[in-house]
């Protein structure tokens, strides 16, 4: 097992049904990862309607690896290397040197861990990328197809190592200067030279916001300052309920006026603002079908933007508008 996230070990009982004597091998740091995995977000489509932590109950490795190890199984030479990825502390590289194949799991997962729990590492991926290149493998297989597409060759990983390091240092500088996560995201940070490597565009953009968010989370307290000192995060306790009151009571906005404003926001591409304001308006005008339509349009357009970069956001936007994300049909 490359690591103990639920989507990698959750189906282990299916293998044990086939062979109860199956030998399961993994990094011995897996216990803390499993403990975090039991925090299930309320968004059902994030893990699916049928997800249950019972899949993880009683999970344990037959062999817990705490240092690099070589195994010979059925005549196949397998090297195991204990590493820390950008997601979890229990990563394990699995190398088949004769076949020039390296399994690296999720050490370069864009989200730097489950967005709903406190995990993820910033500096460790730099070492992990260097380690991957030392294998000189011809086939670098990640834990998900999208990762293999974005970071599946030694050349991609060498170049991504440079832009990731640049991003990390740039974000660090801005956090020290008092910039908030949202302010840094709005800067549209682009590393010099990226234009020469079109193969890195998707991989870089997929990680940028999450690197920023994780670094701010790691480097600040529960109050987050910002460069104007007027919009600290965690300081105010305003929700969509208060914004709804703002629209109805203090700004004296009628339902039709709000619908008109939402149409303008959608027309101008202010999709997040349109979604936020439609949710606020529905708190005070819950039976207005036009407001509901604007909310659904905003979320639908946001998920269409997210679908190739961010399946996490895609799932959440989908559930916010009550649209079931059905499994793809196979021929």
Secondary structure, DSSP 8 states (H G I E B T S, - for coil): -----HHHHTTHHHHHHH-TT---EEETTHHHHHHHHT---S-HHHH-TT--GGGTTT---SEEE-S-EEEEETTEEEEEEEE--SS-S-EEEEEETTTTEEEEETTT-TTSS-TTSS---SSHHHHHHHHHHHH--SEEEESSHHHHHHH-SHHHHHHHHHHHHHHHHHHHHHHHTT--HHHHHHT----TTGGG-GGGHHHHHHHHHHHHHHHHHHHS-SSB--TTSS--BTT----HHHHHHIIIIIS---HHHHHHHHHHHHHHT-HHHHHHHHHHHHHH-TT-HHHHHHHHHHHHHHHHHHTTT-HHHHHHHHHHTT---------
